[in-house]
Amino acid sequence: MKIQIINKSKHALPCYATSCSAGMDLRANLDEPIVLKPLQRCLVPTGLYIALPEGYEAQIRPRSGLALKKGITLLNTPGTIDADYRGEIGVILVNLSTEDFTVEDGERIAQMVIARYEQAEWQEVEVLDETERGEGGFGHTGTK
């Protein structure tokens, strides 16, 4: 699939790290570093603008290494970029650690996964079909 992209950043286009990667790394596009204090959040620009085909979305997800090693993750995750959005892709970073974190220009801050979606059409009914699980919710299936 081909996706139109405008790259106003100083960095190369997002790419897949391996042939089996689902996500492409997004990089910060900054004039100066951003210092994120503990529990602080900010919108980090990427300098990228895309036009997705109808029926597709771009999901913005955290990078596991940043989350584990530095306590940096994304709010509103996965973030959704709709097919009709034409603005700059921004990433909402949050620092869940106890230490300051500095976001540098060009740093890989998130990953983007392109996914197909369908829109639902509601069908109102009086009763839902029965299942083995029924109304069992959070933790219903146990921990082991």
DRENPA-3360 file (N, C-alpha, C; in nm, 2 decimals, always signed):
BEGIN
1 = MKIQIINK = +0.08/-0.12/+0.00/+0.00/+0.00/+0.00/+0.09/+0.12/+0.00 ~ +0.05/+0.22/-0.08/+0.13/+0.35/-0.08/+0.05/+0.45/-0.01 ~ +0.12/+0.53/+0.07/+0.06/+0.64/+0.15/+0.13/+0.77/+0.12 ~ +0.05/+0.87/+0.09/+0.11/+1.00/+0.06/+0.16/+1.06/+0.19 ~ +0.29/+1.12/+0.19/+0.34/+1.18/+0.31/+0.42/+1.31/+0.27 ~ +0.41/+1.41/+0.35/+0.49/+1.53/+0.34/+0.58/+1.53/+0.46 ~ +0.71/+1.54/+0.43/+0.81/+1.54/+0.54/+0.87/+1.68/+0.56 ~ +0.82/+1.75/+0.66/+0.88/+1.88/+0.69/+0.98/+1.88/+0.80;
9 = SKHALPCY = +1.02/+1.75/+0.84/+1.12/+1.74/+0.94/+1.26/+1.74/+0.88 ~ +1.36/+1.73/+0.97/+1.50/+1.72/+0.93/+1.54/+1.58/+0.92 ~ +1.45/+1.48/+0.93/+1.49/+1.34/+0.95/+1.43/+1.26/+0.83 ~ +1.48/+1.14/+0.82/+1.43/+1.05/+0.72/+1.29/+1.01/+0.75 ~ +1.22/+0.96/+0.64/+1.09/+0.91/+0.66/+1.08/+0.79/+0.76 ~ +0.97/+0.77/+0.83/+0.96/+0.65/+0.91/+0.97/+0.53/+0.83 ~ +1.04/+0.43/+0.89/+1.05/+0.30/+0.82/+1.04/+0.18/+0.91 ~ +1.03/+0.07/+0.86/+1.02/-0.06/+0.94/+1.16/-0.10/+0.97;
17 = ATSCSAGM = +1.19/-0.14/+1.10/+1.32/-0.18/+1.14/+1.36/-0.32/+1.08 ~ +1.26/-0.40/+1.07/+1.28/-0.54/+1.02/+1.17/-0.57/+0.92 ~ +1.18/-0.68/+0.85/+1.08/-0.72/+0.75/+0.95/-0.77/+0.82 ~ +0.95/-0.80/+0.95/+0.83/-0.84/+1.02/+0.78/-0.73/+1.12 ~ +0.84/-0.62/+1.12/+0.79/-0.51/+1.21/+0.65/-0.46/+1.17 ~ +0.57/-0.44/+1.27/+0.43/-0.39/+1.25/+0.43/-0.24/+1.25 ~ +0.52/-0.18/+1.33/+0.52/-0.04/+1.34/+0.65/+0.03/+1.29 ~ +0.63/+0.16/+1.25/+0.74/+0.24/+1.21/+0.77/+0.34/+1.32;
25 = DLRANLDE = +0.90/+0.36/+1.34/+0.94/+0.46/+1.45/+0.91/+0.60/+1.40 ~ +0.86/+0.68/+1.49/+0.84/+0.83/+1.47/+0.94/+0.90/+1.55 ~ +1.00/+1.01/+1.49/+1.11/+1.08/+1.56/+1.06/+1.22/+1.59 ~ +1.11/+1.27/+1.70/+1.09/+1.41/+1.75/+1.15/+1.50/+1.64 ~ +1.08/+1.61/+1.61/+1.13/+1.71/+1.52/+1.13/+1.84/+1.60 ~ +1.24/+1.87/+1.66/+1.25/+1.98/+1.76/+1.36/+2.08/+1.72 ~ +1.34/+2.21/+1.75/+1.44/+2.31/+1.74/+1.53/+2.31/+1.86 ~ +1.47/+2.27/+1.97/+1.55/+2.26/+2.09/+1.49/+2.15/+2.18;
33 = PIVLKPLQ = +1.58/+2.08/+2.26/+1.53/+1.97/+2.34/+1.41/+2.01/+2.43 ~ +1.33/+1.92/+2.47/+1.22/+1.93/+2.57/+1.25/+1.85/+2.69 ~ +1.25/+1.92/+2.81/+1.27/+1.85/+2.93/+1.13/+1.82/+2.99 ~ +1.10/+1.69/+3.01/+0.98/+1.64/+3.07/+1.00/+1.61/+3.21 ~ +0.94/+1.68/+3.31/+0.96/+1.65/+3.45/+0.86/+1.53/+3.48 ~ +0.89/+1.47/+3.60/+0.80/+1.36/+3.64/+0.65/+1.40/+3.63 ~ +0.57/+1.32/+3.58/+0.43/+1.33/+3.56/+0.39/+1.44/+3.46 ~ +0.48/+1.51/+3.40/+0.45/+1.61/+3.30/+0.42/+1.54/+3.16;
41 = RCLVPTGL = +0.34/+1.61/+3.08/+0.31/+1.56/+2.95/+0.33/+1.68/+2.85 ~ +0.36/+1.65/+2.72/+0.37/+1.75/+2.62/+0.34/+1.69/+2.49 ~ +0.31/+1.77/+2.39/+0.29/+1.73/+2.25/+0.42/+1.75/+2.18 ~ +0.47/+1.65/+2.12/+0.60/+1.65/+2.05/+0.57/+1.64/+1.90 ~ +0.61/+1.74/+1.83/+0.59/+1.74/+1.68/+0.68/+1.64/+1.61 ~ +0.64/+1.60/+1.50/+0.72/+1.50/+1.41/+0.75/+1.56/+1.28 ~ +0.68/+1.67/+1.24/+0.71/+1.73/+1.10/+0.65/+1.64/+0.99 ~ +0.57/+1.55/+1.02/+0.51/+1.46/+0.92/+0.36/+1.48/+0.90;
49 = YIALPEGY = +0.32/+1.48/+0.78/+0.18/+1.49/+0.74/+0.14/+1.38/+0.65 ~ +0.03/+1.31/+0.67/+0.00/+1.20/+0.58/-0.14/+1.20/+0.53 ~ -0.17/+1.13/+0.42/-0.30/+1.11/+0.37/-0.32/+0.96/+0.35 ~ -0.40/+0.91/+0.44/-0.43/+0.77/+0.44/-0.54/+0.73/+0.35 ~ -0.55/+0.62/+0.29/-0.66/+0.58/+0.21/-0.78/+0.56/+0.30 ~ -0.90/+0.58/+0.24/-1.02/+0.56/+0.32/-1.03/+0.41/+0.37 ~ -1.07/+0.39/+0.49/-1.08/+0.26/+0.55/-0.95/+0.22/+0.63 ~ -0.86/+0.31/+0.64/-0.74/+0.29/+0.72/-0.72/+0.40/+0.82;
57 = EAQIRPRS = -0.65/+0.36/+0.93/-0.61/+0.46/+1.03/-0.46/+0.44/+1.06 ~ -0.40/+0.53/+1.12/-0.26/+0.52/+1.17/-0.27/+0.52/+1.32 ~ -0.22/+0.42/+1.39/-0.23/+0.41/+1.53/-0.09/+0.45/+1.59 ~ -0.09/+0.54/+1.68/+0.04/+0.59/+1.74/+0.05/+0.52/+1.88 ~ +0.16/+0.44/+1.89/+0.18/+0.36/+2.01/+0.31/+0.39/+2.08 ~ +0.32/+0.36/+2.21/+0.45/+0.38/+2.28/+0.56/+0.29/+2.23 ~ +0.68/+0.32/+2.25/+0.80/+0.24/+2.23/+0.83/+0.16/+2.36 ~ +0.84/+0.03/+2.35/+0.85/-0.05/+2.47/+0.98/-0.02/+2.54;
65 = GLALKKGI = +1.09/+0.01/+2.47/+1.22/+0.04/+2.54/+1.21/+0.17/+2.62 ~ +1.15/+0.27/+2.56/+1.13/+0.40/+2.64/+1.05/+0.38/+2.76 ~ +0.94/+0.30/+2.75/+0.85/+0.27/+2.86/+0.92/+0.20/+2.97 ~ +0.99/+0.09/+2.94/+1.06/+0.01/+3.04/+1.18/+0.08/+3.10 ~ +1.26/+0.13/+3.02/+1.39/+0.19/+3.07/+1.38/+0.33/+3.13 ~ +1.29/+0.41/+3.07/+1.28/+0.55/+3.11/+1.15/+0.59/+3.17 ~ +1.04/+0.51/+3.17/+0.91/+0.54/+3.22/+0.84/+0.64/+3.13 ~ +0.88/+0.65/+3.00/+0.81/+0.74/+2.91/+0.71/+0.66/+2.82;
73 = TLLNTPGT = +0.59/+0.71/+2.82/+0.49/+0.64/+2.74/+0.40/+0.75/+2.67 ~ +0.29/+0.71/+2.62/+0.20/+0.80/+2.55/+0.07/+0.81/+2.62 ~ +0.01/+0.92/+2.62/-0.13/+0.94/+2.66/-0.22/+0.92/+2.54 ~ -0.34/+0.88/+2.56/-0.43/+0.86/+2.45/-0.38/+0.75/+2.36 ~ -0.34/+0.64/+2.42/-0.28/+0.54/+2.34/-0.37/+0.42/+2.32 ~ -0.38/+0.36/+2.21/-0.32/+0.41/+2.09/-0.39/+0.54/+2.04 ~ -0.31/+0.63/+2.00/-0.37/+0.75/+1.93/-0.41/+0.71/+1.79 ~ -0.52/+0.77/+1.74/-0.57/+0.74/+1.61/-0.56/+0.86/+1.52;
81 = IDADYRGE = -0.50/+0.84/+1.40/-0.50/+0.94/+1.30/-0.60/+0.89/+1.19 ~ -0.70/+0.96/+1.17/-0.81/+0.93/+1.08/-0.76/+0.95/+0.93 ~ -0.83/+0.89/+0.84/-0.80/+0.90/+0.70/-0.82/+1.04/+0.65 ~ -0.90/+1.12/+0.71/-0.93/+1.25/+0.66/-0.85/+1.36/+0.73 ~ -0.76/+1.32/+0.82/-0.68/+1.42/+0.90/-0.56/+1.46/+0.81 ~ -0.53/+1.59/+0.80/-0.42/+1.64/+0.72/-0.32/+1.72/+0.79 ~ -0.34/+1.73/+0.93/-0.25/+1.81/+1.01/-0.12/+1.74/+1.04 ~ -0.03/+1.80/+1.11/+0.10/+1.74/+1.15/+0.07/+1.63/+1.25;
89 = IGVILVNL = +0.14/+1.52/+1.24/+0.14/+1.42/+1.34/+0.21/+1.46/+1.47 ~ +0.14/+1.46/+1.58/+0.20/+1.50/+1.71/+0.19/+1.38/+1.80 ~ +0.28/+1.37/+1.89/+0.28/+1.26/+1.99/+0.27/+1.31/+2.13 ~ +0.18/+1.27/+2.21/+0.16/+1.31/+2.34/+0.24/+1.22/+2.44 ~ +0.36/+1.27/+2.47/+0.45/+1.20/+2.56/+0.41/+1.23/+2.71 ~ +0.43/+1.14/+2.80/+0.42/+1.16/+2.94/+0.53/+1.09/+3.01 ~ +0.58/+1.15/+3.12/+0.69/+1.10/+3.20/+0.63/+1.04/+3.32 ~ +0.63/+0.91/+3.33/+0.58/+0.84/+3.45/+0.69/+0.80/+3.55;
97 = STEDFTVE = +0.81/+0.84/+3.52/+0.92/+0.81/+3.61/+0.94/+0.92/+3.72 ~ +1.04/+0.90/+3.80/+1.07/+1.00/+3.91/+1.18/+1.09/+3.87 ~ +1.23/+1.08/+3.75/+1.34/+1.16/+3.70/+1.30/+1.24/+3.58 ~ +1.37/+1.36/+3.56/+1.35/+1.43/+3.44/+1.39/+1.35/+3.32 ~ +1.32/+1.37/+3.20/+1.36/+1.31/+3.08/+1.37/+1.41/+2.97 ~ +1.48/+1.41/+2.90/+1.50/+1.51/+2.79/+1.47/+1.44/+2.66 ~ +1.38/+1.50/+2.58/+1.35/+1.46/+2.44/+1.44/+1.54/+2.35 ~ +1.52/+1.47/+2.28/+1.62/+1.53/+2.18/+1.56/+1.53/+2.04;
105 = DGERIAQM = +1.60/+1.62/+1.96/+1.57/+1.62/+1.82/+1.61/+1.49/+1.75 ~ +1.53/+1.43/+1.68/+1.56/+1.31/+1.61/+1.54/+1.18/+1.69 ~ +1.51/+1.19/+1.82/+1.49/+1.08/+1.90/+1.36/+1.00/+1.86 ~ +1.37/+0.87/+1.86/+1.26/+0.78/+1.83/+1.17/+0.78/+1.95 ~ +1.05/+0.84/+1.94/+0.96/+0.86/+2.05/+0.83/+0.78/+2.05 ~ +0.79/+0.72/+1.94/+0.67/+0.64/+1.93/+0.68/+0.55/+1.81 ~ +0.58/+0.47/+1.79/+0.57/+0.39/+1.67/+0.43/+0.41/+1.61 ~ +0.43/+0.40/+1.48/+0.30/+0.41/+1.40/+0.27/+0.29/+1.33;
113 = VIARYEQA = +0.15/+0.24/+1.35/+0.10/+0.12/+1.29/-0.02/+0.15/+1.20 ~ -0.01/+0.11/+1.07/-0.12/+0.14/+0.98/-0.22/+0.02/+0.98 ~ -0.34/+0.05/+1.01/-0.44/-0.06/+1.02/-0.57/-0.03/+0.95 ~ -0.63/-0.14/+0.90/-0.76/-0.13/+0.83/-0.87/-0.13/+0.94 ~ -0.98/-0.06/+0.92/-1.09/-0.05/+1.01/-1.22/-0.06/+0.93 ~ -1.32/-0.09/+1.00/-1.46/-0.09/+0.95/-1.55/+0.00/+1.04 ~ -1.64/+0.07/+0.98/-1.74/+0.14/+1.06/-1.86/+0.06/+1.08 ~ -1.91/+0.06/+1.21/-2.02/-0.02/+1.25/-2.15/+0.05/+1.22;
121 = EWQEVEVL = -2.25/-0.03/+1.20/-2.39/+0.02/+1.19/-2.47/-0.04/+1.31 ~ -2.53/+0.04/+1.39/-2.60/-0.01/+1.51/-2.73/-0.08/+1.47 ~ -2.76/-0.19/+1.54/-2.88/-0.26/+1.52/-2.94/-0.28/+1.66 ~ -3.04/-0.20/+1.70/-3.09/-0.20/+1.83/-3.18/-0.33/+1.85 ~ -3.16/-0.40/+1.96/-3.24/-0.52/+1.99/-3.28/-0.51/+2.14 ~ -3.37/-0.59/+2.18/-3.42/-0.60/+2.32/-3.33/-0.69/+2.40 ~ -3.27/-0.80/+2.34/-3.20/-0.90/+2.42/-3.08/-0.93/+2.33 ~ -2.96/-0.96/+2.40/-2.84/-1.00/+2.33/-2.83/-1.15/+2.34;
129 = DETERGEG = -2.76/-1.22/+2.24/-2.75/-1.36/+2.24/-2.67/-1.41/+2.36 ~ -2.69/-1.53/+2.41/-2.62/-1.58/+2.53/-2.48/-1.63/+2.49 ~ -2.39/-1.62/+2.58/-2.25/-1.67/+2.56/-2.21/-1.74/+2.69 ~ -2.10/-1.82/+2.68/-2.05/-1.89/+2.80/-2.01/-1.79/+2.90 ~ -1.95/-1.68/+2.86/-1.90/-1.58/+2.96/-2.01/-1.50/+3.02 ~ -2.11/-1.47/+2.94/-2.22/-1.39/+2.99/-2.18/-1.25/+3.03 ~ -2.21/-1.21/+3.15/-2.18/-1.07/+3.20/-2.05/-1.07/+3.28 ~ -1.98/-1.18/+3.28/-1.85/-1.18/+3.35/-1.75/-1.07/+3.30;
137 = GFGHTGTK = -1.71/-0.99/+3.39/-1.62/-0.87/+3.34/-1.48/-0.88/+3.39 ~ -1.43/-0.77/+3.44/-1.29/-0.76/+3.48/-1.24/-0.87/+3.57 ~ -1.14/-0.95/+3.53/-1.09/-1.06/+3.61/-1.17/-1.18/+3.61 ~ -1.28/-1.19/+3.54/-1.37/-1.30/+3.54/-1.31/-1.43/+3.51 ~ -1.21/-1.43/+3.42/-1.16/-1.56/+3.38/-1.04/-1.60/+3.47 ~ -1.01/-1.53/+3.57/-0.90/-1.57/+3.67/-0.77/-1.51/+3.63 ~ -0.67/-1.56/+3.71/-0.53/-1.51/+3.69/-0.44/-1.62/+3.64 ~ -0.48/-1.74/+3.65/-0.39/-1.86/+3.61/-0.46/-1.94/+3.51;
% end
